[in-house]
C-alpha cells in the first residue's frame, strides 16, 4: 500500500483518479518523445531498418544471459541490437497497446462498439494484457537500471543526463538527484491522496470531465449492444450491501406486490407506480455487458421500461438537469444509498428501469424490485433496490454534492464512461 498510489485509503476511487491524471502525462510525454525522435532525425536509433537485427539481438541475449557483457565500442552513438529492439518495443508496441487496451475497458466504448474489446479477446483479456504491460514496464526498468549501473555508471549517466561521453561525476550526481525527486514525488502524492482526497477527485473531474461530456454527447457513443442470449454469463456477480430496512424486507416477503415507486421533484406530473403499472408501460429488453468498477464484468439480459418512457409520463420541468435514484439499501458507511444521472444519459437508448433479469423477475440479490441500467457507465451508477426517483436541478444540492454515495464517501468519479 505504501508503494502504489493512492496507498491505504479510498483505493478504488482514488486509484482511478490517479490513474487518469497520470494518463495525461503518459500520453503527452509519449507524443513529445516520438515527435522529437523524427524531428531530430534520431529515429533510426530506435526503429530497426534491417531483419538482420534479430539474429544479432539473439547473440547479444546469449552474452547477457551468461553474464558476459558484449563489447560496446560505440555505445554512446548507437544502441546494440538487443537494446534497440527493447526500446522499440516499449515505445512503439507496449505504450500504444497500453492505451488501446485501456480503452477496451471503457463501458461507453464497449457497449457502443462491442467489436472493439473483441480485438483483444474480450474485455477481460484486454484487462489482463493491460496489467501484463505494466509488469513489462517494471521488468524493463529493473533490467535497464541494473545494466546502466553494472556497465559503468558514471559514463552511462553522462550519456543519459549530460549528453557527453566522459567519466565526470556530474551526470551521476544529477541523475541521482532526479531519482530522489521521483521518489519524493511519490511520497508527496501518497500523502496528498490520504489527506486531500477531495482535491484529487476535483482534479480528476477537471481533466476528464470535458472528454467524458463529449463522449456522452456523441451519438457514436450511444449504447448499441450486439450481444445475444448465447453470450449471457453463467454467473453474474452481485455487489452492494443488501437492504436491511424493515420496509424492504416486508415488501420482499410479499413478492413486492405492495411496492410503489415514487417519482417526484422538478416534474409536472409526480406519480407512484406499482410493478404491475410499470410493466404496463411498454416493456423493453436488451442484452448488455456490465462493467464493475472493481474490474469484473458479465453479460445479462435485462427487461424493464425505458427511462425515456418515464420522462414522457412525469414531464420534467426545464430546470431539471439531474435524476436522483434513491435506494432502499445503505451506503458502505451508512446512510441511504443514492446516485445521480444527467438527463442526457437517461434518455439514451437502452437506459432502463429493469424489473427482469435473464427473462425472470429480478432477484433480491440483483436489485429487486427495480434497478437502473445505464449501459455507458460503470456498475456503481446503476442503483439497485430503487425506492424513489427525484428530478433535481443539480447534484450539488444532494448529499455532499458529488453526485452519489460512493462519489461522496469513496471519491468515485461522477461520469465513469471510461
Secondary structure per residue as TSV (DSSP state, phi and psi in degrees):
chain	resnum	aa	ss	phi	psi
A	1	X	-	360.0	-30.9
A	2	X	-	-74.7	-17.5
A	3	X	S	-90.5	-46.7
A	4	X	S	-94.8	130.8
A	5	X	T	-63.7	141.4
A	6	X	T	-101.5	26.9
A	7	X	T	80.4	-140.5
A	8	X	T	-79.4	-23.8
A	9	X	S	-110.4	147.4
A	10	X	S	50.8	52.0
A	11	X	H	-66.0	-34.8
A	12	X	H	-80.5	-53.7
A	13	X	H	-63.0	-50.4
A	14	X	H	-66.8	-36.7
A	15	X	H	-59.7	-43.6
A	16	X	H	-63.7	-42.4
A	17	X	H	-60.5	-49.6
A	18	X	H	-62.1	-39.6
A	19	X	H	-58.2	-50.0
A	20	X	H	-73.9	-33.3
A	21	X	H	-61.3	-44.7
A	22	X	H	-69.2	-27.8
A	23	X	H	-56.9	-38.2
A	24	X	H	-60.2	-44.1
A	25	X	H	-65.8	-42.7
A	26	X	H	-58.1	-48.1
A	27	X	H	-72.1	-41.2
A	28	X	H	-63.6	-46.4
A	29	X	H	-61.3	-41.2
A	30	X	H	-62.1	-43.7
A	31	X	H	-63.2	-46.2
A	32	X	H	-63.7	-44.0
A	33	X	H	-62.2	-48.5
A	34	X	H	-66.3	-40.8
A	35	X	H	-60.2	-44.0
A	36	X	H	-68.8	-30.4
A	37	X	H	-56.4	-45.4
A	38	X	H	-81.0	-37.9
A	39	X	H	-63.4	-39.3
A	40	X	T	-83.8	-8.6
A	41	X	T	77.3	13.5
A	42	X	-	-88.6	1.1
A	43	X	G	-58.3	-31.6
A	44	X	G	-63.6	-17.3
A	45	X	G	-64.6	-30.5
A	46	X	T	-108.0	-34.1
A	47	X	S	-94.6	117.8
A	48	X	-	-64.2	145.8
A	49	X	-	-120.3	3.0
A	50	X	-	-147.9	143.3
A	51	X	T	-67.9	-15.5
A	52	X	T	-65.4	-11.2
A	53	X	H	-65.2	-27.8
A	54	X	H	-71.8	-49.7
A	55	X	H	-63.5	-34.6
A	56	X	H	-65.1	-40.4
A	57	X	H	-65.5	-37.7
A	58	X	H	-64.2	-42.4
A	59	X	H	-60.7	-41.0
A	60	X	H	-67.8	-37.7
A	61	X	H	-59.8	-40.0
A	62	X	H	-61.2	-40.3
A	63	X	H	-58.8	-52.1
A	64	X	H	-64.4	-41.6
A	65	X	H	-64.4	-27.5
A	66	X	T	-99.5	12.8
A	67	X	T	61.3	33.2
A	68	X	-	-116.4	98.3
A	69	X	-	-66.8	132.7
A	70	X	-	-71.2	157.8
A	71	X	-	-66.9	140.1
A	72	X	-	-125.7	77.0
A	73	X	T	-68.4	-25.9
A	74	X	T	-133.7	41.1
A	75	X	T	-59.2	-25.8
A	76	X	T	-73.6	-28.2
A	77	X	T	-99.9	-21.7
A	78	X	-	-155.2	142.1
A	79	X	-	-76.6	149.2
A	80	X	-	-72.8	172.4
A	81	X	H	-60.2	-40.3
A	82	X	H	-69.8	-40.5
A	83	X	H	-61.1	-44.4
A	84	X	H	-61.8	-44.1
A	85	X	H	-64.7	-39.1
A	86	X	H	-64.7	-47.0
A	87	X	H	-66.9	-39.4
A	88	X	H	-60.6	-44.1
A	89	X	I	-63.1	-42.7
A	90	X	I	-64.8	-46.3
A	91	X	I	-79.0	-42.8
A	92	X	I	-106.1	-9.1
A	93	X	I	-118.4	-57.2
A	94	X	I	-66.5	-46.7
A	95	X	H	-63.0	-49.8
A	96	X	H	-60.8	-37.2
A	97	X	H	-66.8	-33.6
A	98	X	H	-60.7	-43.4
A	99	X	H	-66.1	-46.1
A	100	X	H	-66.5	-40.8
A	101	X	H	-73.4	-27.8
A	102	X	H	-63.2	-42.9
A	103	X	H	-63.1	-31.6
A	104	X	T	-67.2	-10.0
A	105	X	T	-99.8	5.3
A	106	X	-	-79.5	123.5
A	107	X	H	-62.6	-36.7
A	108	X	H	-64.4	-43.6
A	109	X	H	-69.8	-47.1
A	110	X	H	-62.3	-39.4
A	111	X	H	-90.0	-6.9
A	112	X	H	-93.4	-30.6
A	113	X	-	-138.1	76.2
A	114	X	H	-57.7	-20.0
A	115	X	H	-67.3	-26.1
A	116	X	H	-66.1	-53.1
A	117	X	H	-61.9	-24.0
A	118	X	H	-67.6	-20.6
A	119	X	T	-59.8	-25.7
A	120	X	T	-108.9	12.6
A	121	X	T	90.8	13.9
A	122	X	S	108.4	167.8
A	123	X	H	-60.7	-43.9
A	124	X	H	-70.5	-34.7
A	125	X	H	-65.3	-41.7
A	126	X	H	-60.4	-39.3
A	127	X	H	-64.3	-40.9
A	128	X	H	-64.4	-43.1
A	129	X	H	-60.8	-42.6
A	130	X	H	-57.7	-44.3
A	131	X	H	-69.2	-42.4
A	132	X	H	-64.5	-30.6
A	133	X	H	-64.4	-38.9
A	134	X	H	-59.1	-45.1
A	135	X	H	-59.0	-39.3
A	136	X	H	-63.4	-41.5
A	137	X	H	-62.2	-41.6
A	138	X	H	-64.3	-45.2
A	139	X	H	-62.3	-42.8
A	140	X	H	-60.6	-45.1
A	141	X	H	-62.0	-42.1
A	142	X	H	-63.0	-48.7
A	143	X	H	-64.5	-43.0
A	144	X	H	-59.8	-52.3
A	145	X	H	-65.0	-40.1
A	146	X	H	-60.0	-44.7
A	147	X	H	-72.2	-33.4
A	148	X	H	-59.2	-43.0
A	149	X	H	-73.9	-42.2
A	150	X	H	-73.0	-23.5
A	151	X	T	-104.8	22.1
A	152	X	T	112.1	83.0
A	153	X	H	-61.5	-46.5
A	154	X	H	-64.2	-47.4
A	155	X	H	-64.3	-44.0
A	156	X	H	-65.5	-38.9
A	157	X	H	-66.6	-35.1
A	158	X	I	-65.4	-38.3
A	159	X	I	-56.6	-47.9
A	160	X	I	-76.1	-46.6
A	161	X	I	-91.1	-44.8
A	162	X	I	-97.7	-20.4
A	163	X	-	72.9	27.1
A	164	X	-	-125.3	158.1
A	165	X	-	-112.8	75.5
A	166	X	S	-149.7	-178.1
A	167	X	-	-114.9	26.3
A	168	X	-	-64.2	153.6
A	169	X	S	-81.2	-8.3
A	170	X	H	-60.8	-44.3
A	171	X	H	-60.1	-42.1
A	172	X	H	-65.2	-41.8
A	173	X	H	-62.9	-49.3
A	174	X	H	-64.7	-37.8
A	175	X	H	-62.5	-43.1
A	176	X	H	-65.9	-36.4
A	177	X	H	-63.6	-42.5
A	178	X	H	-61.1	-43.6
A	179	X	H	-64.3	-38.4
A	180	X	H	-63.9	-36.8
A	181	X	H	-66.8	-36.7
A	182	X	H	-61.6	-46.8
A	183	X	H	-62.8	-43.5
A	184	X	H	-62.1	-38.6
A	185	X	H	-61.9	-41.3
A	186	X	H	-63.4	-41.6
A	187	X	H	-62.4	-46.7
A	188	X	H	-62.1	-41.5
A	189	X	H	-61.9	-41.2
A	190	X	H	-61.8	-45.2
A	191	X	H	-62.7	-42.7
A	192	X	H	-62.7	-41.3
A	193	X	H	-61.8	-38.7
A	194	X	H	-72.3	-41.0
A	195	X	H	-95.1	-27.6
A	196	X	-	-131.4	54.6
A	197	X	H	-62.8	-31.7
A	198	X	H	-65.2	-33.4
A	199	X	H	-66.2	-39.9
A	200	X	H	-66.3	-42.0
A	201	X	H	-58.7	-41.5
A	202	X	H	-65.3	-39.8
A	203	X	H	-64.6	-42.2
A	204	X	H	-57.6	-46.5
A	205	X	H	-62.8	-41.1
A	206	X	H	-65.8	-38.7
A	207	X	H	-78.4	-42.2
A	208	X	H	-92.3	-23.3
A	209	X	H	-54.2	-50.3
A	210	X	H	-59.3	-41.4
A	211	X	H	-64.6	-44.5
A	212	X	H	-70.7	-33.4
A	213	X	H	-67.1	-36.3
A	214	X	H	-66.6	-38.6
A	215	X	H	-61.8	-41.8
A	216	X	H	-66.0	-37.6
A	217	X	H	-75.2	-22.8
A	218	X	-	-76.0	128.1
A	219	X	G	-66.9	-22.1
A	220	X	G	-66.6	-21.6
A	221	X	G	-95.4	7.5
A	222	X	S	-65.0	137.8
A	223	X	-	-56.3	132.1
A	224	X	-	-149.6	59.9
A	225	X	-	-59.9	149.3
A	226	X	-	-129.6	44.7
A	227	X	-	-96.0	156.0
A	228	X	-	-120.7	173.8
A	229	X	G	-61.8	-27.6
A	230	X	G	-66.8	-20.7
A	231	X	G	-86.1	-9.4
A	232	X	-	-60.3	135.0
A	233	X	-	-68.5	140.1
A	234	X	S	-65.7	-25.6
A	235	X	-	-140.3	134.6
A	236	X	-	-120.0	114.9
A	237	X	-	-60.5	156.1
A	238	X	-	-128.6	124.5
A	239	X	-	-109.1	165.0
A	240	X	S	104.2	155.1
A	241	X	-	-85.4	118.6
A	242	X	-	-57.5	142.7
A	243	X	-	-59.6	139.8
A	244	X	-	-113.6	2.6
A	245	X	-	-71.2	145.4
A	246	X	H	-62.6	-33.8
A	247	X	H	-61.3	-49.1
A	248	X	H	-66.1	-40.5
A	249	X	H	-63.4	-38.9
A	250	X	H	-65.3	-44.9
A	251	X	H	-62.2	-40.4
A	252	X	H	-64.4	-36.4
A	253	X	H	-64.7	-22.4
A	254	X	T	-104.4	18.9
A	255	X	T	54.8	30.7
A	256	X	T	62.5	27.0
A	257	X	T	-65.2	-30.5
A	258	X	T	-94.7	8.7
A	259	X	-	-68.9	137.0
A	260	X	-	-134.2	120.9
A	261	X	E	-92.5	122.7
A	262	X	E	-90.1	136.0
A	263	X	E	-127.7	119.5
A	264	X	E	-153.1	-152.8
A	265	X	E	90.8	-136.6
A	266	X	S	-82.8	69.2
A	267	X	B	-134.8	155.2
A	268	X	S	-77.9	-30.4
A	269	X	S	-130.9	78.2
A	270	X	-	-62.6	143.9
A	271	X	E	-138.9	163.0
A	272	X	E	-126.7	125.8
A	273	X	E	-124.8	132.5
A	274	X	-	-81.4	171.2
A	275	X	H	-63.2	-38.2
A	276	X	H	-63.5	-40.1
A	277	X	H	-68.3	-36.0
A	278	X	H	-64.5	-42.0
A	279	X	H	-64.0	-25.4
A	280	X	T	-79.7	-4.0
A	281	X	S	-94.1	38.5
A	282	X	-	70.4	89.9
A	283	X	E	-68.5	141.0
A	284	X	E	-130.3	160.9
A	285	X	E	-149.5	156.7
A	286	X	E	-158.6	161.8
A	287	X	E	-109.2	126.0
A	288	X	E	-139.9	161.2
A	289	X	E	-94.8	120.4
A	290	X	E	-91.7	134.8
A	291	X	E	-116.1	115.0
A	292	X	-	-90.4	145.0
A	293	X	T	-63.9	-22.4
A	294	X	T	-77.2	-8.6
A	295	X	S	115.5	-25.6
A	296	X	-	-78.8	162.1
A	297	X	E	-144.4	164.5
A	298	X	E	-165.0	154.4
A	299	X	E	-110.0	134.0
A	300	X	E	-147.7	161.1
A	301	X	E	-100.9	132.7
A	302	X	E	-120.5	138.8
A	303	X	E	-126.2	138.5
A	304	X	E	177.4	-157.5
A	305	X	E	-109.7	145.8
A	306	X	E	-68.7	138.3
A	307	X	H	-61.4	-30.6
A	308	X	H	-61.5	-37.2
A	309	X	H	-65.7	-38.8
A	310	X	H	-65.3	-40.3
A	311	X	H	-61.8	-39.0
A	312	X	H	-62.5	-31.4
A	313	X	H	-76.6	-45.0
A	314	X	H	-92.5	-18.3
A	315	X	-	56.2	78.9
A	316	X	B	-59.8	146.2
A	317	X	-	-72.8	158.0
A	318	X	T	-57.7	-26.3
A	319	X	T	-76.2	-15.5
A	320	X	-	-78.1	114.3
A	321	X	-	-116.1	-12.0
A	322	X	E	-135.6	143.6
A	323	X	E	-112.3	124.8
A	324	X	E	-100.5	128.4
A	325	X	E	-109.7	119.6
A	326	X	E	-109.8	130.6
A	327	X	E	-100.8	157.9
A	328	X	E	-72.0	-20.6
A	329	X	E	-80.9	172.3
A	330	X	E	-107.6	159.2
A	331	X	-	-77.1	169.4
A	332	X	T	-57.4	-29.2
A	333	X	T	-113.3	24.6
A	334	X	S	91.3	174.3
A	335	X	S	80.7	163.0
A	336	X	E	-69.8	136.0
A	337	X	E	-81.6	133.6
A	338	X	E	-147.3	162.2
A	339	X	E	-153.1	168.9
A	340	X	E	-129.3	155.8
A	341	X	E	-134.2	146.3
A	342	X	E	-75.7	149.9
A	343	X	H	-53.8	-37.6
A	344	X	H	-60.6	-27.7
A	345	X	H	-88.4	-35.6
A	346	X	H	-73.9	-15.5
A	347	X	T	-91.9	1.6
A	348	X	S	-72.7	156.5
A	349	X	T	-57.0	144.8
A	350	X	T	68.4	19.9
A	351	X	-	-90.2	111.1
A	352	X	E	-120.8	153.1
A	353	X	E	-95.1	102.8
A	354	X	E	-91.3	131.3
A	355	X	E	-119.5	3.8
A	356	X	E	-133.8	149.0
A	357	X	E	-138.8	124.5
A	358	X	T	53.6	45.5
A	359	X	T	63.2	26.3
A	360	X	E	-136.0	156.5
A	361	X	E	-55.6	141.6
A	362	X	-	-56.8	131.6
A	363	X	-	-79.9	155.4
A	364	X	G	-54.7	-38.3
A	365	X	G	-62.8	-33.4
A	366	X	G	-100.3	10.8
A	367	X	T	120.7	10.1
A	368	X	T	-57.4	144.6
A	369	X	T	-86.4	-15.2
A	370	X	-	-153.2	138.2
A	371	X	E	-140.0	159.9
A	372	X	E	-90.2	142.0
A	373	X	E	-124.0	120.6
A	374	X	-	-137.1	100.9
A	375	X	T	-80.1	0.4
A	376	X	T	-101.9	15.0
A	377	X	S	-138.6	173.9
A	378	X	-	-75.3	160.7
A	379	X	G	-63.8	-28.9
A	380	X	G	-65.2	-17.4
A	381	X	G	-79.2	-12.2
A	382	X	S	-95.9	83.1
A	383	X	-	-59.0	133.7
A	384	X	-	-100.9	165.3
A	385	X	S	53.0	50.3
A	386	X	E	-66.0	128.0
A	387	X	E	-101.4	-37.8
A	388	X	E	-155.3	149.9
A	389	X	E	-124.7	132.4
A	390	X	E	-129.8	136.4
A	391	X	E	-95.1	126.7
A	392	X	E	-132.0	167.8
A	393	X	S	-78.0	-37.3
A	394	X	-	-156.7	148.8
A	395	X	G	-70.6	-16.7
A	396	X	G	-67.1	-19.1
A	397	X	G	-90.7	4.2
A	398	X	S	-117.2	141.2
A	399	X	T	52.6	-130.1
A	400	X	T	-94.3	11.0
A	401	X	S	85.3	9.2
A	402	X	S	-99.3	-8.9
A	403	X	S	108.4	1.1
A	404	X	B	173.2	167.2
A	405	X	H	-61.7	-48.3
A	406	X	H	-69.5	-32.3
A	407	X	H	-66.9	-37.5
A	408	X	H	-69.7	-47.5
A	409	X	H	-100.2	-29.6
A	410	X	S	-114.3	3.7
A	411	X	-	63.2	33.4
A	412	X	-	-68.8	164.4
A	413	X	-	-85.9	147.0
A	414	X	S	-71.9	-35.5
A	415	X	-	-122.3	75.7
A	416	X	-	-85.5	66.3
A	417	X	-	-78.1	-20.2
A	418	X	-	-112.0	360.0
